[in-house]
Every structure is written in C-alpha cells, then in structure tokens.
Amino acid sequence: MSEKHKLVIIIGSVREGRFGPVVASWVADQAREHGGFDIEVVDLADAEIPLSLPAASPKFAGDSYPRPEGMASLTSHLKDADAFIMVTPEYNHSYPASLKAAIDWHFTQWTAKPVAFVSYGGAAGGRHAVLHLENVLTELHAVTIRDGLAFPNYRTAWEDGRPLDPQAPGYAKTLLDQLAWWTAALRAARNSVPYPA
C-alpha cells in the first residue's frame, strides 16, 4: 500500500483485572504485520472520562465542546485517526460504560470513518457488545466493518498473549484488509467533499 493511514486501537474496558490490553497488543501486532497502517493503541483507563456530560451538544460544538483537560489526549487521538478498532469485552450482554462514555463525549471525531471490532467474552465472545456498538456508531455517522473478530471463552482460548485458534491471524487479516479499503475510500471522500451534516 502506498500510503499508511492512522489506525487507533481503543482498549474499551477500564475494569480491574481486564483482559483488554492483552487482546489489543495482539491486534496491534497483527496490524503491524499487515503493514497498511500507522498504529496507536489508546487505553481508556488513561483518560478522564466522566459519566456526566455538559448540556451542550457535541454535534454542534466541534472542538469547543467543554471536555475535561484529562480527556485532551484521547480527543486528539480520535480526531487525527483515519480508522478505529474497538477492543471490547461483553459485560451483561453489552459493552462497558467506559466505552459508551468515551463515544458520547465525542461526535465529529467518528464521522465518516471506519470502525472495526475485536470482542471477547464468555460463550458469545462479545458479539452482543458489538451489535450494540454498531447501532451507536451508525448514529454517529461512522462506517462499521462487517468482518470482526470474536473470542469466546477467552480465559481458556488464549495462551502467552495469543489466541490458540490457528485461524485467528487469517481472520485478523480479513478484518484489516476490509478496514484498509474503507479507510482509503472514506479518507479520499472526506478530502474531496465535506461530509453532509
């Protein structure tokens, strides 16, 4: 690929003892091997993300939206990204409150950008969380990628920081190929014509 786009991999859980950093590290390795992206891993545990939001709508406030100072780095990473991979567990058949809060504090940062998902959990492998995220991100005018990665029963399906399923790297390549295609197409479209508000 001639041009690398900025991929932000988001660790969506801030829960104590979380598995997300292990999954995100493996996903980042797969993305580096793919070669189509410049990669940044963003851990929501490193950002100040209050659950209480201001009355102003981020849709119309743009960069002037009154975010906490401790969120500035997160906002900058999201704004500069060309694409996202959200790494999420499944808590009570949905995704973590930390990820919802991070999404809700931002609006234009997601617009007309592709988002892929890597989930993990019990028997469902986080698929319920991803279904909910797809609905939310569609509302924010993001483009969700069809082929994701789901890791059921992750506590017994990983060893030494890697999934035991030998097909996992192939699935990751499919996800990254689709994400790279959408990233290039959407970036070209954003640069050509402003996205209609």
Secondary structure, DSSP 8 states (H G I E B T S, - for coil): --S-EEEEEEE----TT-SHHHHHHHHHHHHHHH-SEEEEEEEGGGS---S---SS-HHHHGGGS---GGGHHHHHHHHH-SEEEEEEE-BTTB--HHHHHHHHT-STTTTT-EEEEEEE-STTTTHHHHHHHHHHHHHTT-EE-S--EEETTHHHHEETTEES-TTHHHHHHHHHHHHHHHHHHHHHHHHHS----
